[in-house]
Amino acid sequence: MVSECSQRYRGTNGVPRETKETPMANANDGDWWFCLKHMKVEHGPGCPDKDRMGPYSSQADAASALTTARQRNERWDEEDREAR
């Protein structure tokens, strides 16, 4: 399912289309996001930034955004406990 946020950048077949505003992105161009509203990875323009985590340098990094955030939070919580 295509999100309403990115629908305008897709052709009638649901495949991303190249436009003057949104050229087809290179898979490693560093413009990857994780959408918290739709719980999926987005590349380039998509949902509003307020609903996304990123940008990330790769699709894999964006896909693991929630895991990375959880691990960082756990590490920071442990550091806080040790500082007391």
N, C-alpha and C positions, 0 to 999 in steps of 0.2 A: 504494500500500500504506500502511495506517495503522500507525504505530508502536505497539508495546505500551504505550509511555509515555503516549500521548494517546488510546488506545482508549476509556477510560472516559468521555471527554468527547464521544464521537461517537454518533450514532444508528445504527440497524441498517443504514442506507444509506451509512454512512461520512461523512456530512455532519456538521460540528460542530453540536452542539445546545446550546441555552441551558439552563443549570441555575442554581440559586440560587448555587452556588459559583463558576460560570464563566459569567457573562453573555456574550452574543455581543459581541465586541469591535469597536470602531470601527477602521477600517483605519489611522487616524492617532493612535491613543491611546498610542503609545510603548511598547507591551509586545511587541516583536518580538525574537525570538532566532534564532540559528543553531545547530542541533543538530549537534554533531561526531560523534555516534554514527550518526545517520541521514543526515548531510550534506544537511540541508534546513532551510528556514525554518519556524519555529513561531511561533504567535501565542498569547499567554497561557499558561496552564498546559500543561505538556508534559513533556518529559524532565527529569530532575534538573538543577539548575543546574551541577553538576560536569561535565556533558556538553554544556554550551551556552556560547556566546559572546553577550554582550549584557547588558542589554537595549539595543535600538536604537529610535530614534524612528519608523522607518518600515520597511515590508517591504523596500524597495529597499536601505536601509542594512544590514539583516540579511543580505540575499542577497549583499552584497559584503563580508561580514565577513572572509573569508579573504584577499581581495585587499587590503583595508584593513590587516589585520595584517601581511601580507607587505611592503607599502609602508612601513609604520611601522618594521618591523624593518630594512629596507634603509636607511632614512634614519638610524636610530639607529646602525647599524653604520658608516655613512659618517661620522657625527659623531664616533664613537669613534676612527676612523682619523685624522681631522683633528686630534683633541685630543692625539694622541701626538707 
